[in-house]
Amino acid sequence: MALDKLEHADEQMQECIDNCLDAAQVCEWCADACAGEGEEMARCIRLCRDVADIASLHARWMARNSGYHAELGEICADLCEECAEECEQHDHEHCQACAEILPECAESCREMASA
């Protein structure tokens, strides 16, 4: 069975899983890169790490069809939005990548939460 063919996952859920995995990946990259940028990046690092953790958890909960993934989706969306706002303030390539990817993740998580 291909990973993109989860029996319980419709197109909307699969898109959200993919967006969460992309968000986790870009946030891990950003947090790691920001670690070398100095103390002024501490908030960015914390938010990126939070998003990486919750987005990967949300993807796993959707993959196993957890009954609580909608509630987690709301929190994931909130964190993605806050992190995107923080990353928008920095000119680094990794921060700009986060600012571009995270709003899409937030939108799909909100759609899943209300589905």
N, C-alpha and C positions, 0 to 999 in steps of 0.2 A: 504494500500500500504506500503510495507516495505521500509525503508529508503535507502536500497541498490538497489532499483529498480526505480530510478528517470527516467521518460520516456525519457528525453532528454539526459541523461548521458550514454555515452558508457563506456566500461570497462576502458579506459584510463582516462576519467574524474572521474569516481568513485574512481579509484586508487589515483588520485591526491587529491581528497577531503579527502580520508582517510589519506593520507600522511600529508596533511595540518593540519588535526585535531590532529594527533600524534605529529607533530612539535609544535603546540600551547601548547599541554599538557606538553611535556617535557620541553619546554622553560619556562612555568609558574613555574614548579617544580624547574628548575635550578635557575631562578631569585630569587625565594623565599629562596632557600638554600644559594645562594651566598650572600644574604643580611646579613647573619650572619658571613661572612668570612672576612670582613674588606674592607677598601677603595680600595685595589688593585683589587677588583672584580667589580668596578663600570662600566667599559666598558662592561664586560660580562653581567651584569644585564641589562644595557640599550639595548644591542643588543637582548638579550633574550626577553625582553618585546616588542621590536619592532617586532620581528618574531612572537611572540604569537598573537599580534594584527593583523598583516597583513595576517598571515596564516589562522587565523579563519575567517577574512573578505574574503579572497580568496575562502575558502571553501563555505561560504554563497553565494558569487556571482556566483560560479559555480552551486550550488544547485538551484538557481533561474534563471539560464541561462542568466545572465547579458551579455549584448553585450560588456562589458568592462573587462571581466575576463581575457582575454589574456594579456592585458596591465598590469594588476595587478599581473599576474603570473610572468612576467619578474622581477618586483620589488621584489616580494616574493622570487624568486630564488636568486637574488643578496643578499638579506638580510640573507637568510639561509646559503649561502656560507660564507659570512663574519662572521656570528655568529659561524658557525662550526669551522672556522679557529681560532677564539678567544678561543672557548671552548677547542679545542685540546691542548692548551697551559697549561691547568690546570688539575691537577691530581684528582680532586674531582669526585666522582661517577656520580653526576648529570651533570657535564660538559662533561664527557666522553660519557654519554648517548646522550647529544645534538650533540656532534661531530659525533656520529654514525648515528643518525636518520636524521639530517638536510640535508646531501648530497642527500639522496634519495628523500626528499621533493623538493629540488632544481631541481633535474633532472626531476621529473614528472611535476613540474611547467613550466620548459622550454619546455617540450614536448607539454603541453597544450597551451602554448603561441604561438608555431609555428604550431599548428594544424589548 
